[in-house]
Amino acid sequence: MKLFIGYATTEGQTQKIVRHIAERLVDQGHSVELATFGAAGPVDLKKFDGAILGASIHIGHYQTALTDFVEAQLAALSAMPTLLLSVSLAAAGHDAEDWRGLDKILSDFAEATGWTPTEVMQVAGAYTPSQYDVFRRFAMRRIVAAKDPEADLDWDKEYTDWDALNAQVDTWVSKITA
Ligand SMILES: Cc1cc2nc3c(=O)[nH]c(=O)nc-3n(C[C@H](O)[C@H](O)[C@H](O)COP(=O)(O)O)c2cc1C
């Protein structure tokens, strides 16, 4: 199958996630085009059997590059199987309020763009103080200290569940192959 993967990343975890998926799909025999949304502007999605879009949440929003891409490609995206990978730290925990927040971010995004992905996966991202400026480091330390008392706040910590990610992407691919 021919698959398109577009993404936006701020600190790099979404990029790591989509690269992992792209390698896995290629190993499975699929043909994959991987691009950041900025670079993917003029892409012709009709050439693909499905599209995976990845973006991460910062202060309650996905990157504008995702919104711009979806608005520009709305007709094509709405006519093909899609999977949205929504990367965040809220998805790393089990806090009901955090998960309601993720639902709200998603429904606001769907309302603003008019696009409802065929499937959505909430993917746990990473805490990456090595990538933050002083203000972000301060804010994120407090959040992570409250959510994960075991975390060493001076070091990057990855929360992504790679097995769950593999399983969900495989299921999505097998559905569109069937
Ligand atoms: C300034 C800042 C704000 C963030 N805001 C949120 C947020 O509102 N909700 C959330 O669940 N995660 C939030 N995060 C966590 C990111 O979504 C997480 O670190 C993710 O892995 C980033 O992905 P990226 O490396 O691809 O940009 C925030 C991170 C930073 C640095």
The ligand as an SDF file (V2000), in Angstrom:
LIG
                    3D

 31 33  0  0  0  0  0  0  0  0999 V2000
    5.6230   24.4740   26.5960 C   0  0  0  0  0  0  0  0  0  0  0  0
    4.9660   23.1290   26.5680 C   0  0  0  0  0  0  0  0  0  0  0  0
    3.5980   23.0500   26.6860 C   0  0  0  0  0  0  0  0  0  0  0  0
    2.9610   21.7960   26.6990 C   0  0  0  0  0  0  0  0  0  0  0  0
    1.6020   21.7520   26.8340 N   0  0  0  0  0  0  0  0  0  0  0  0
    0.9940   20.5470   26.9180 C   0  0  0  0  0  0  0  0  0  0  0  0
   -0.4130   20.4690   27.1160 C   0  0  0  0  0  0  0  0  0  0  0  0
   -1.1340   21.4750   27.1330 O   0  0  0  0  0  0  0  0  0  0  0  0
   -0.9720   19.2430   27.2630 N   0  0  0  0  0  0  0  0  0  0  0  0
   -0.2110   18.1020   27.2200 C   0  0  0  0  0  0  0  0  0  0  0  0
   -0.7600   17.0210   27.4050 O   0  0  0  0  0  0  0  0  0  0  0  0
    1.1140   18.1290   26.9890 N   0  0  0  0  0  0  0  0  0  0  0  0
    1.7310   19.3340   26.8470 C   0  0  0  0  0  0  0  0  0  0  0  0
    3.0850   19.3880   26.6290 N   0  0  0  0  0  0  0  0  0  0  0  0
    3.8360   18.1380   26.4380 C   0  0  0  0  0  0  0  0  0  0  0  0
    4.1160   17.8250   24.9510 C   0  0  0  0  0  0  0  0  0  0  0  0
    2.9210   17.5600   24.2700 O   0  0  0  0  0  0  0  0  0  0  0  0
    5.0440   16.5880   24.9060 C   0  0  0  0  0  0  0  0  0  0  0  0
    6.2770   16.9470   25.4840 O   0  0  0  0  0  0  0  0  0  0  0  0
    5.2530   16.0470   23.4940 C   0  0  0  0  0  0  0  0  0  0  0  0
    6.0790   14.8960   23.5870 O   0  0  0  0  0  0  0  0  0  0  0  0
    5.9010   17.0790   22.5710 C   0  0  0  0  0  0  0  0  0  0  0  0
    6.0100   16.5100   21.2950 O   0  0  0  0  0  0  0  0  0  0  0  0
    7.1000   17.0440   20.2590 P   0  0  0  0  0  0  0  0  0  0  0  0
    8.4440   16.7050   20.8740 O   0  0  0  0  0  0  0  0  0  0  0  0
    6.8640   16.2770   19.0020 O   0  0  0  0  0  0  0  0  0  0  0  0
    6.8700   18.5030   20.0880 O   0  0  0  0  0  0  0  0  0  0  0  0
    3.7320   20.6070   26.5850 C   0  0  0  0  0  0  0  0  0  0  0  0
    5.1200   20.7060   26.4350 C   0  0  0  0  0  0  0  0  0  0  0  0
    5.7370   21.9530   26.4340 C   0  0  0  0  0  0  0  0  0  0  0  0
    7.2290   22.0270   26.2790 C   0  0  0  0  0  0  0  0  0  0  0  0
  1  2  1  0
  2  3  1  0
  2 30  2  0
  3  4  2  0
  4  5  1  0
  4 28  1  0
  5  6  2  0
  6  7  1  0
  6 13  1  0
  7  8  2  0
  7  9  1  0
  9 10  1  0
 10 11  2  0
 10 12  1  0
 12 13  2  0
 13 14  1  0
 14 15  1  0
 14 28  1  0
 15 16  1  0
 16 17  1  0
 16 18  1  0
 18 19  1  0
 18 20  1  0
 20 21  1  0
 20 22  1  0
 22 23  1  0
 23 24  1  0
 24 25  2  0
 24 26  1  0
 24 27  1  0
 28 29  2  0
 29 30  1  0
 30 31  1  0
M  END
$$$$
